[in-house]
């Protein structure tokens, strides 16, 4: 499907950047250098918002994105299959719970990324925070060997509230290099965008990529320290 190539491209870009950082840290000459990213410091990058609510933070993030980010629409590719068929799109439209939407879409997306799997992690908190809390992106894409998969026949799977491929990364230390995070909502929302960017910033200070999904489509997002650099929007029925 058309979405596969841009997602894999984002994952590969992340791997290239991590390789670059490791080479720089070792003092060895880099194999290649990509274009530098120039960010406009429109707010405090330490994310010290004090008493601001999540709604206020989400609005600030979006306001900044509209000023500095490259925001584009996904361009369908002639001759390629859409991620979601017309029949599946009708079924998706009738779902009313966020967990059902995520499970439905993860199962459809699964198997399209070669050796990588799309894993439903809605029920498995796995991101560490300084306080010791464990946060849980709704899903992620990673190599199967880096995924700790759970029961594909659990009651939640049978009820449609958890995808058949579910679990968490085998260890937090793999997140920075290898895991492409996904946050799901009923519809594409600024709250979902903020949560995804928050998760990205828990794993490091580099440039990270992820995906927000909803009933009508998806955003592919690249961000650095709570500043969105790029966002591409597409519909599930786009080829």
PLY file of the C-alpha trace (Angstrom):
ply
format ascii 1.0
element vertex 239
property float x
property float y
property float z
element edge 238
property int vertex1
property int vertex2
end_header
0.00 0.00 0.00
1.05 3.58 -0.60
1.55 4.34 3.11
4.25 1.68 3.47
7.00 3.48 1.59
6.79 6.80 3.46
6.65 5.04 6.85
9.64 2.86 6.01
11.44 5.95 4.73
10.89 7.69 8.07
12.12 4.63 9.97
15.24 4.42 7.79
15.93 8.14 8.26
15.85 7.62 12.01
18.32 4.76 11.76
20.65 6.86 9.62
20.52 9.72 12.13
21.27 7.40 15.06
24.22 5.96 13.15
25.43 9.52 12.55
25.17 10.37 16.26
27.08 7.24 17.29
29.83 8.00 14.79
30.10 11.60 15.96
30.29 10.46 19.59
33.05 7.98 18.77
35.15 10.63 17.04
35.11 8.71 13.74
34.36 10.55 10.51
30.68 10.26 9.52
29.77 8.28 6.43
27.36 10.96 5.28
25.60 14.03 6.56
22.02 15.03 5.85
20.72 18.58 5.69
20.77 20.41 9.00
17.43 21.18 10.61
17.02 24.80 11.65
14.35 25.26 14.31
12.73 28.52 15.26
12.83 28.76 19.10
9.24 29.97 19.44
8.88 28.56 22.96
10.85 27.03 25.79
12.33 23.75 24.50
12.60 22.43 28.04
8.80 22.23 27.97
8.40 24.17 31.21
4.75 25.11 30.77
3.94 25.45 34.44
0.20 25.27 35.03
-0.86 25.14 31.37
-3.41 22.48 30.54
-2.94 19.77 27.96
-5.36 21.64 25.70
-3.25 24.78 25.91
-0.08 22.80 25.26
-1.68 21.07 22.25
-2.71 24.44 20.83
0.79 25.86 21.32
2.30 22.85 19.55
-0.08 23.27 16.61
0.39 27.03 16.42
4.13 26.54 16.22
3.75 23.80 13.61
1.74 26.09 11.36
4.55 28.64 11.54
7.58 26.42 11.05
6.64 22.92 9.86
6.40 21.51 6.38
2.74 20.43 6.25
1.66 18.45 3.20
-0.96 15.95 2.05
-0.18 12.37 1.19
-0.15 11.88 -2.59
-1.88 8.68 -3.76
0.15 6.49 -6.12
-1.58 5.16 -9.23
-1.74 1.39 -9.35
-1.05 0.81 -5.63
-3.52 -0.70 -3.20
-5.10 1.47 -0.52
-4.39 0.61 3.12
-8.11 0.23 3.85
-10.54 -1.13 1.27
-13.89 0.54 0.67
-15.69 -2.26 2.52
-13.30 -2.08 5.49
-13.70 1.71 5.52
-17.43 1.30 6.07
-16.77 -1.09 8.96
-14.22 1.35 10.42
-16.73 4.20 10.18
-19.15 2.31 12.44
-16.62 1.74 15.24
-17.18 4.01 18.24
-14.38 3.12 20.69
-10.76 4.21 20.38
-9.42 0.77 21.34
-11.55 -0.89 18.66
-10.34 1.57 16.03
-6.70 1.00 16.92
-7.08 -2.79 16.97
-8.92 -2.77 13.65
-6.32 -0.60 11.91
-3.30 -2.36 13.42
-4.56 -5.71 12.12
-5.04 -4.20 8.65
-1.60 -2.55 8.68
0.11 -5.70 9.90
2.07 -7.73 7.39
2.78 -4.76 5.12
6.21 -3.85 6.47
8.37 -6.86 5.66
10.27 -8.07 8.74
8.70 -5.33 10.87
5.43 -5.86 12.72
2.69 -3.46 13.76
2.16 -4.09 17.47
-0.84 -3.07 19.58
0.50 -1.81 22.93
-2.66 -0.11 24.24
-2.81 -2.39 27.28
0.91 -2.57 28.04
2.59 0.55 29.49
6.25 0.45 28.49
7.71 3.95 28.29
9.60 4.94 31.43
9.22 8.42 32.87
11.31 10.04 35.58
8.64 9.51 38.20
8.62 5.77 37.56
5.29 5.85 35.73
4.91 3.71 32.64
3.28 5.38 29.64
1.79 3.52 26.73
1.71 4.62 23.12
-1.18 2.83 21.46
1.10 0.96 19.11
4.44 0.79 17.38
6.23 -0.61 14.35
9.45 -2.53 14.99
11.35 -5.61 13.93
9.63 -8.72 15.25
12.81 -9.75 17.10
12.62 -6.51 19.13
8.98 -7.08 20.12
7.76 -8.96 23.19
4.52 -10.33 21.81
1.59 -11.47 23.96
-1.35 -13.86 23.55
-2.93 -13.49 20.07
-6.10 -15.26 21.29
-6.74 -13.26 24.48
-10.32 -12.24 25.27
-9.56 -8.65 24.28
-8.47 -9.81 20.82
-11.63 -11.86 20.38
-13.73 -8.86 21.46
-11.98 -6.59 18.97
-10.40 -4.25 21.52
-6.84 -5.50 20.98
-5.08 -6.43 17.74
-3.94 -10.00 17.26
-0.29 -8.84 17.24
0.09 -7.17 20.62
2.71 -6.56 23.28
5.60 -4.15 23.84
9.25 -3.66 22.88
11.59 -6.16 24.53
13.45 -3.34 26.29
13.22 0.46 26.50
16.79 0.82 25.26
15.69 -0.30 21.77
13.08 2.43 21.50
15.39 5.24 20.47
16.86 3.46 17.46
14.26 1.01 16.26
10.67 1.77 17.31
8.26 3.91 15.27
5.49 4.95 17.69
1.77 5.24 16.89
-0.89 7.14 18.82
-4.56 6.52 18.02
-7.69 8.60 18.56
-11.27 8.53 17.30
-10.25 11.23 14.86
-7.05 13.06 14.05
-6.69 15.49 16.93
-4.29 17.99 18.43
-4.42 15.96 21.67
-3.19 12.86 19.87
-0.45 14.89 18.22
0.69 16.29 21.58
0.71 12.83 23.21
2.80 11.39 20.38
5.34 14.23 20.61
5.44 13.85 24.40
6.26 10.15 23.97
8.98 10.95 21.43
10.68 13.28 23.87
10.79 10.62 26.58
13.20 8.53 24.52
15.80 11.17 23.69
16.62 14.62 22.38
17.02 13.78 18.69
14.68 14.05 15.72
11.94 11.44 16.02
9.16 10.16 13.81
5.77 8.71 14.58
2.19 8.46 13.47
-1.20 9.66 14.69
-4.15 7.60 13.44
-7.91 8.10 13.49
-11.00 6.82 11.73
-10.56 9.07 8.71
-6.81 8.88 8.20
-3.34 9.47 9.57
-0.60 12.04 10.19
3.05 11.09 9.69
5.00 13.36 12.03
8.65 14.29 12.41
9.50 16.35 15.50
12.42 17.62 17.54
12.04 18.69 21.19
8.32 19.52 20.93
8.76 21.33 17.61
7.06 19.63 14.66
9.31 19.74 11.60
7.14 17.87 9.12
3.58 16.53 9.01
2.02 14.59 6.17
-1.70 13.83 6.18
-3.39 10.99 4.32
-6.65 9.06 4.13
-6.84 5.30 4.70
-8.54 4.86 1.33
-5.68 6.64 -0.51
-3.58 4.31 -2.63
0 1
1 2
2 3
3 4
4 5
5 6
6 7
7 8
8 9
9 10
10 11
11 12
12 13
13 14
14 15
15 16
16 17
17 18
18 19
19 20
20 21
21 22
22 23
23 24
24 25
25 26
26 27
27 28
28 29
29 30
30 31
31 32
32 33
33 34
34 35
35 36
36 37
37 38
38 39
39 40
40 41
41 42
42 43
43 44
44 45
45 46
46 47
47 48
48 49
49 50
50 51
51 52
52 53
53 54
54 55
55 56
56 57
57 58
58 59
59 60
60 61
61 62
62 63
63 64
64 65
65 66
66 67
67 68
68 69
69 70
70 71
71 72
72 73
73 74
74 75
75 76
76 77
77 78
78 79
79 80
80 81
81 82
82 83
83 84
84 85
85 86
86 87
87 88
88 89
89 90
90 91
91 92
92 93
93 94
94 95
95 96
96 97
97 98
98 99
99 100
100 101
101 102
102 103
103 104
104 105
105 106
106 107
107 108
108 109
109 110
110 111
111 112
112 113
113 114
114 115
115 116
116 117
117 118
118 119
119 120
120 121
121 122
122 123
123 124
124 125
125 126
126 127
127 128
128 129
129 130
130 131
131 132
132 133
133 134
134 135
135 136
136 137
137 138
138 139
139 140
140 141
141 142
142 143
143 144
144 145
145 146
146 147
147 148
148 149
149 150
150 151
151 152
152 153
153 154
154 155
155 156
156 157
157 158
158 159
159 160
160 161
161 162
162 163
163 164
164 165
165 166
166 167
167 168
168 169
169 170
170 171
171 172
172 173
173 174
174 175
175 176
176 177
177 178
178 179
179 180
180 181
181 182
182 183
183 184
184 185
185 186
186 187
187 188
188 189
189 190
190 191
191 192
192 193
193 194
194 195
195 196
196 197
197 198
198 199
199 200
200 201
201 202
202 203
203 204
204 205
205 206
206 207
207 208
208 209
209 210
210 211
211 212
212 213
213 214
214 215
215 216
216 217
217 218
218 219
219 220
220 221
221 222
222 223
223 224
224 225
225 226
226 227
227 228
228 229
229 230
230 231
231 232
232 233
233 234
234 235
235 236
236 237
237 238
